[in-house]
Amino acid sequence: MKTQINEIGVIDKLGNKHPVKFQKGLNVVTGKSSTGKSALIEIYDYCFGSDENTIPKGVITTNAAIYYIALSINDQDLVIARDPELHGKGFFRRLDVFNSNDIHQDYFESQYFIAIDAFKKHLRSYFLDIDDVDVSLAAREYRKNKAKAATPSIRSFSSFVLQHQNLVANKHALFYRFDQKEKRDQAIDHTKIFLGLVDQNYFHLSQEHERLTTEINQRKRQQNANMRAAESYKERIAPVLIQLYAMMGFEGTPITPQALIRNPQATKEELDKIIVPEKIDYNSDAVTKRYNELDHARTLKTAELRKLQRKASSISKHIDEESKLEDNLKGFETPEHAHISSTTCPFCHTEKEELAESAQKLKNAIIKVSGNLAHARPMRAKFESSLVEVERQIEAINNDINQLNSQIHELEKTEKRLDEKKSLYESILIAKAQLFMLLDTQNLANDVELEKEIEALSGQLRKITGKLNEYNIEAGLNNAAAKVNEYMSEIGNLFEFEASYKPIKLNFSFETFDLFHLTPEGEKIYLRSMGSGANWLYSHVTLFLALHRYFAELGERCAIPSVIFFDQPTQVYFPNFNRDNSETFEDQKTEEIEQRKKSDDERAVDEDIKAVENLFSQISMYCEKIEKENGFCPQIIITDHADGLTLSNGVSFEGLVNGNRWRKRGLIEPVPE
């Protein structure tokens, strides 16, 4: 998103204004230690909705009444601010045209301060128009209070914008806020939104896809349940039909069970013609024969059941014996030797060898048997599997017997009705009604309406799936990574990586946010293993420049602000500058030379100055190139000690500083006593 910071400032408690003005492209704020350079990045973070005020304690926090940022988002001028006394609120005000003179103490009227959550959402709307990122409404049901999934926040943008002093050359971390897993995961998950790969419609389509899939599955489950019910009833049709024929006195089968099942509706009409009073054969013994058949079948099944029950009992006994044996073997130890006493005749005192030999054989046998017992392999699992199988067979036989009992019981009830002077035809009608009920159940398996509903829903689902496939997120992320890797290869080789990493070939993944150098042999060397602060610094700078070059190409499709903060990037070359209290940068360079002499550091200061000049030169040329290609470029703000540099592209370093040199003053000068 085309974004430019026009001014970052502080209104102190006396109403004085302390602005830092910025221009497009590269900006440099230079100065000695403890002047408030690093506070700028923290003020930006605080004004962009940070829950924590991390502005360094000191002169600034003691005197500040308002922190503010004047910025432009796609040519719309805004002022956002925070009052540390109103931590739960944020200030938001639109401008027709930005004029620094309009911003003063009275500008920050109370009605423009709103609750911080509303402030974040309102500011987000200038970068991103999205309200619901749930792809699953079912998942929402399980959240507390059925809350929506976390939507992208302006806080997520900070990870792509801010490179703090302790991060810009860090070998363990690349992105701000990624030390908190939840925020890291959210930023990665939301990247497809930030890059414009998906929009609000994508999530609504995903929710509709889930709804349609659920409804189709529900109907298919109903269809399967109907089919299972039909199969169950199908097994009961033949016995009822045969019983009905027996009651009618039929010797044959006018309509077979198979015919009934194939076409229930047509055969019901035929049965209506067959099952009539005049066709009853009152002299037939078909019912008696049917009863005897069922009774005989029940006898056979009962015999089979008893056999299986005995088998189950035997297996259970073996399992119990196995358990007892295992318990006994736990305390059993194989003897290491057997003691053999000699045998002597009490009269002639002669020793007998035969008994000793027998004792030795017994000893060997005891050791062998005890060893076999100690190493006996248990067979419980095999017995238990056999028992389960037999129990399943017993259950099936029991079901068969219950069905036979039911059929026999129906015949007995028919006989009882006849004894009670009720007509045979009445019993036949009852059996016929039961048969027709079973036949009607068959229609469940061929529910035409259910099939039509499934087909209609499936048609809608195919359309939704087609629309979702058009987003092709995976290909989009892969393409984004390929572009960024291409740009890193170009940018990285302009910096002074160690010789062992040249030519540098950095690779970045938008799916994991990992960065590594790929050697010619195909070995992946991750940042933490690269060694040297310069390598870490250049990896960070290369990645962020490549990312923002890609973001600039996307234009308004990309929601991420086109701003980068690099705080103290030269610290890898001048770590002693953290204690920089000199009046000029030249004085500090002289002091650095003396420091290195004392520490036996042979690297020349001028050599490091050249590396620093190359860093700033390349960033300056990067800005020129991106603006030429896209009509605008990311605004890069560097806060550092370095000063008076000579850039290779002829750009005036003084023009980049633009009055933001803090050697004799700071962001806020001490308030007079």
ABEGO torsion letter per residue (X at the ends): XBBBBABBBBBBAAGBBBBBBBBBEBBBBBEBBGAGAAAAAAAAAAAAGBABBABBBEAAAAABABBBBBBBBGGBBBBBBBBAABAABBBBBBBABBBAAABBAAABBAAABBBAAAAAAAAAAAABBBABABABAAAAAABBGGBBBBBBBAAAAAAAABBBAAAAABAABABBGAABAAAAAAAAAAAAAAAGABBAAAAAAAAAAAAAAAAAAAAAAAAAAAAAAAAAAAAAAAAAAAAAAAAAGBABBABBAAAAAABAAAAAAAAAAABBAAABBAABAAAAAAAAAAAAAAAAAAAAAAAAAAAAAAAAAAAAAAAAAAAAAAABBBBABBBBBBBBBAAAGBBBAAAAAAAAAAAAAAAAAAAAAAABBBAAAAAAAAAAAAAAAAAAAAAAAAAAAAAAAAAAAAAAAAAAGBBAAAAAAAAAAAAAAAAAAAAAAABAAAAAAAAAAAAAAAAAAAAAAAAGAAAAAAAAAAAAAAAAAAAAAABBBBAAAOBBBBBBBAAAGBBBBBBAAGBBBBAAAAEEAAAAAAAAAAAAAAAAAAAAAAEAABABBBBBBBBGAAAAABAAAAABABABAAAAAAAAAAAAAAAGBABBAAAAAAAAAAAAAAAAAAAAAAAAAAGBBBBBBBBBABBGBBBAAGBBAAAAAGGBBBAABBABBBBBX
